[in-house]
Amino acid sequence: MQWRNFEMPDETLSPAVKQLLSRHIGSVEQLEVLLLLRGSPERAWTSAEVYDVIRSSPASVSQRLEAFTAAGFLAKEEGSPLRFRYAPNHSLRSAVDETAAAYRNWRIRVIEAIFAPEVDAVQSFADAFKLRKD
């Protein structure tokens, strides 16, 4: 039996993945919704169909689909009910593809990146409260 080295390099997530997560993903639910639609780009999904797979909250799923449409990840097909299809531009598609691979390979690292702010942002915030001698 071969043992795998489970140590992760310091930089397992690319800048594109980090940027996508920080700008567009605030929860694992959001990521799951986006990756679900990415997995079937030829299919147009209703909010109820996404909910049936994700199983979070129907209202939340609807909000996620609308937000991803506004951000350019999805195209909305009018009708009753509304349907959403994965249709990002090339740069967004590339970033989502990298994020999907990272989530598949380093799930915990991606989840940590969703919920943990970048160290530089935390440090900048802390530095704003330092007392300075003038």
Buried (B, 14 or more C-beta within 10 A) or exposed (E): EEEEEEEEEEEEBBEBBBEBBBEBBBBBBBBBBBBBBBEEEEEBBBBEBBBEBBEBEBEBBBBBBBBBBEEEBBEBBEEEEBBBBBBBEEEBBEBBBBBBEBBEEBEEBBBEBBEEEEEEEEEEEEEEEEEEEE
